[in-house]
Amino acid sequence: MNKSIFYHAGCPVCVTAEAELVELIGKDAVEIIHLGEQPEKIQEAEAAAITSVPALVTPTGNVLHINFGAAIADLKA
């Protein structure tokens, strides 16, 4: 993986975190996945060990949970 992947659900916490991340690491260094608009990616997020969003998966595969916007389980409902 060359880019970080940022998963979020579109809530205010997530949108703020997205803006901050893009400012910090640059839009070209991060893939943004909005799980509310791309629910087919929820399984991918779970496979990466994401339990809540917003969360960032680094190029080395580490998961950084940022604040708390929504649990992955809530997005599946």
N, C-alpha and C positions, 0 to 999 in steps of 0.2 A: 504494500500500500504506500503510495507516494504522498497522498494528501490526508489531512485529518478529515473526519466525517462528523458533522454536527447534526444531531437529531433533535427535533423539537416538535411541539404540538400547536404552536401558534398563539399560545397564551402570552400575556404581557411580560411575564418573567422570561419566557423563551425568546421573544422578539428583542428584548433588551440585551439578553446574553448574545444573541446572534449579531447584533450591531457591534457590540464590544469586541467579539471575537474577530469579526471581519476587519475591524479597525486595528486590532493587535497583530494578527498574523497575515492579513491580506486575503482578498476574495479568491485569488488563484491558488491559495494553499489549503482551502477548505471546501468540501462538498457539503451543501446544505440539504438536509432531508426533512421535510415537513410531514410528520406522520399523520396529521389530520387530513392532508391532501394526498398522501401516498401510503394508505394503510397496508398495502402489500409489503411494505418495508418493515413492518412491526416485527415479523419473525426474524428478519436480518438483525434488527436492533437487539432482540432478545438473545440471539446467537452470539452477539458481541458482548454479552453480559450487562446490557443496559437494563436497569430496573426502574428508572425514572428519567424524565426529560425536564430541562435541557441537559444534554450530555454530549461530550466530545470524545470520539475515538481517535487516538493519536496514530501517526503512521506506524508506530511499533505495536499497536494493538491495545495499548492501555486505555481504560475508560475513565474519563474525568466527569463525574456527576457535578453539575453546576447548579447551586441553589436547588429549588424544588418547584416545578411547575405542575407536573402530573405524573402519576404512576403509569407504567406501561400497561398494567392490568386495566386501568381505567380507559385507556385508548382502545382496548379490544371490545369494550361493551357497546 
